[in-house]
Amino acid sequence: MVSPERANRPAVLLEWSVHLAGTRRARTAAALAVIIIASTFVSLLWHNAGLGVVAFVLLLLATSEYFFPIRYSITEQAVHCRNFLNYRRLAWKSVRSCFPDEDGIKVSPLTRPSRLEAFRGIYLRLPSEGAAALREQVDTIMSQRSPTFKETGA
């Protein structure tokens, strides 16, 4: 028997995940080294190991999008993005445009690029393997689901 919670969920049309730290080993090592050095510096500067631990945790949380996997899903009602402590959702009725680039697709509630773009919408990162096929599927779903969807950019 399906729980009432699951019965009310919209059908998932497409789902994938991207783990940036897992694919960029040299950058990951460098980022971890910087975090450890900065945390150690805080501990030594204030003569308090607890502050060093707090600094380490805060820096790790600030870079969580890089260090933890990002899970994307496209449902009948919205685009979803989950990462560690972060969850974002953009309903199809709010999607106005799409701005593709080499690494992914920015799904936006704005009709054209602006300074607000960094704070609006969801950036759908595509995995390095199979990106072309996934991009094609995403474009097809977006053009079917969003009544005001128009692709802009490359």
Sequence and secondary structure as in RCSB ss.txt:
>XXXX:A:sequence
MVSPERANRPAVLLEWSVHLAGTRRARTAAALAVIIIASTFVSLLWHNAGLGVVAFVLLLLATSEYFFPIRYSIT
EQAVHCRNFLNYRRLAWKSVRSCFPDEDGIKVSPLTRPSRLEAFRGIYLRLPSEGAAALREQVDTIMSQRSPTFK
ETGA
>XXXX:A:secstr
   HHHHTS  EEEEEEE HHHH HHHHHHHHHHHHHHHHHHHHHHT HHHHHHHHHHHHHHTHHHHS EEEEEE
SSEEEEEETTEEEEEEGGG  EEEE SSEEEEESSSS  GGGGGSSEEEE  STTHHHHHHHHHHHHHHH TT  
B   
